[in-house]
């Protein structure tokens, strides 16, 4: 069952965020405001897979991976909210590097590369791996449903079109041969 972020109480949100943070070594350093704002921008049924925080454009951002997109949030004290989203199907690459205490994550969507620096080292690999799993899941052939087309149903529909005069007998025969081939 998917957690309902929109109707959850502050305590339930806090518990859920702690669960996610513990599960994936997720970093929520200096992003409490962003985490509390997150339910306002999530779509109905959207599931948070993991999150981390780091510096981007000289500000601390919350970077959230959902089952649909990557959300960048920066809720400043004076200037309001900055938000960027990348739908998962538009992400071209995700890469990372680590140093002694911190690391970097780079997310590229073809139009723009976003580099997040000063990400806690322990969260870099966990976030990057979770992103790659999500990308693999949406890009796998199993994620596409192949609809079987019933040739008999197609022929029946085609015959109805012929009977109603929508297509001629010759057109019916041509289309029938295509279906049977």
C-alpha positions in Angstrom: 0.0 0.0 0.0 1.3 3.4 -1.0 1.7 6.0 1.9 -0.7 8.9 1.5 1.5 11.9 1.9 -1.3 14.4 1.3 -3.5 13.3 4.2 -0.8 12.3 6.7 -0.3 14.2 9.9 3.0 15.9 10.7 3.9 13.0 13.0 3.1 10.4 10.3 5.2 12.4 7.8 8.1 12.6 10.2 7.8 8.8 10.9 7.7 8.0 7.1 10.7 10.3 6.4 12.6 8.7 9.2 11.8 5.2 7.8 13.0 6.3 4.3 16.1 7.9 5.7 17.0 4.8 7.7 16.3 2.4 4.9 18.5 4.2 2.4 21.0 6.2 4.4 19.1 9.2 3.1 20.3 12.6 4.2 17.9 15.2 5.3 20.4 17.7 6.7 19.0 21.3 6.6 15.9 20.3 4.6 13.1 20.0 7.2 11.1 22.9 5.5 11.4 21.2 2.1 10.3 17.8 3.5 7.3 19.3 5.1 6.4 21.1 1.9 6.9 18.0 -0.3 3.3 16.6 0.2 1.9 19.8 -1.4 3.7 19.0 -4.7 3.4 15.2 -4.9 0.9 13.8 -7.3 -1.9 11.5 -6.1 -0.4 8.0 -5.5 3.2 9.2 -6.1 5.6 7.3 -3.9 8.9 8.6 -2.5 11.7 6.1 -3.0 14.5 8.1 -1.4 15.9 11.5 -0.8 19.1 13.3 0.0 20.4 16.9 0.3 23.3 18.9 -1.0 24.4 22.2 -2.5 23.2 23.3 -5.9 23.5 26.9 -7.0 25.0 27.9 -3.7 21.9 26.8 -1.7 20.9 23.6 0.1 18.4 21.6 -1.8 16.3 18.5 -1.0 16.6 16.0 -3.9 13.8 13.5 -3.9 13.4 10.5 -6.0 9.8 9.3 -6.5 8.5 6.5 -8.7 7.8 9.1 -11.4 10.3 11.9 -11.2 13.3 13.5 -9.4 12.2 16.7 -7.5 14.6 19.4 -6.5 13.3 21.7 -3.7 14.8 24.7 -2.0 12.5 26.6 0.4 14.4 29.7 1.4 13.5 31.9 4.4 13.1 35.1 2.4 12.7 34.3 -1.3 10.1 31.5 -1.2 10.3 28.3 -3.0 12.5 27.0 -5.9 11.4 23.8 -7.5 12.6 21.8 -10.5 11.4 18.4 -11.7 12.8 15.8 -14.1 10.4 13.1 -15.2 12.2 9.7 -14.8 11.7 8.9 -18.5 13.7 12.1 -19.4 16.8 11.3 -17.2 19.7 10.4 -19.5 22.4 9.7 -16.9 23.2 9.8 -13.2 26.7 9.7 -11.9 28.5 10.3 -8.6 31.8 10.7 -7.0 32.9 10.7 -3.3 35.6 12.2 -1.3 36.7 11.9 2.3 33.4 13.1 3.9 31.2 14.4 1.0 30.4 13.5 -2.6 28.8 14.8 -5.7 25.8 13.6 -7.7 25.2 14.7 -11.3 21.8 14.2 -13.0 21.5 14.8 -16.7 18.3 15.1 -18.6 19.6 16.0 -22.1 18.8 19.7 -21.7 20.7 20.3 -18.5 23.1 18.7 -16.1 22.5 19.3 -12.4 25.4 18.9 -10.1 24.7 18.5 -6.4 27.8 18.9 -4.2 28.4 18.4 -0.5 26.2 15.4 -0.3 27.0 13.2 2.7 29.3 10.4 1.5 27.1 7.6 2.9 24.0 8.9 1.0 25.7 9.3 -2.4 25.9 5.6 -3.4 22.5 4.8 -1.9 20.8 7.6 -3.7 22.5 6.9 -7.0 21.8 3.2 -6.8 18.1 3.8 -6.1 17.9 6.2 -9.0 19.5 3.6 -11.3 17.0 1.0 -10.1 14.1 3.3 -10.8 15.5 4.1 -14.3 16.0 0.4 -15.1 12.4 -0.3 -14.0 10.9 2.2 -16.3 13.1 1.4 -19.2 12.8 -2.4 -19.0 10.8 -4.2 -21.7 8.6 -5.6 -18.9 7.3 -2.1 -18.0 5.7 -1.9 -21.4 2.4 -3.7 -21.7 2.0 -5.5 -25.0 -1.6 -5.6 -25.9 -2.6 -8.7 -27.8 -4.9 -7.8 -30.7 -7.6 -10.4 -31.4 -7.8 -10.9 -35.2 -11.3 -12.2 -35.0 -12.5 -9.1 -33.2 -10.8 -6.9 -35.8 -12.5 -8.9 -38.6 -15.8 -8.6 -36.9 -15.4 -4.8 -36.6 -14.2 -4.6 -40.2 -17.3 -6.5 -41.3 -19.5 -4.1 -39.4 -17.9 -1.2 -41.2 -18.5 -3.0 -44.6 -22.2 -3.7 -43.7 -22.7 0.0 -42.7 -21.1 1.2 -45.9 -18.2 2.8 -44.2 -15.8 0.8 -46.3 -16.3 -0.9 -49.7 -16.1 -4.7 -50.3 -12.7 -4.2 -51.9 -11.3 -2.2 -49.0 -12.7 -5.0 -46.7 -10.8 -7.7 -48.6 -7.5 -5.7 -48.5 -7.8 -5.0 -44.7 -8.8 -8.6 -44.1 -5.7 -9.9 -45.9 -3.6 -7.6 -43.7 -5.2 -8.9 -40.5 -4.8 -12.5 -41.6 -1.2 -12.1 -42.6 
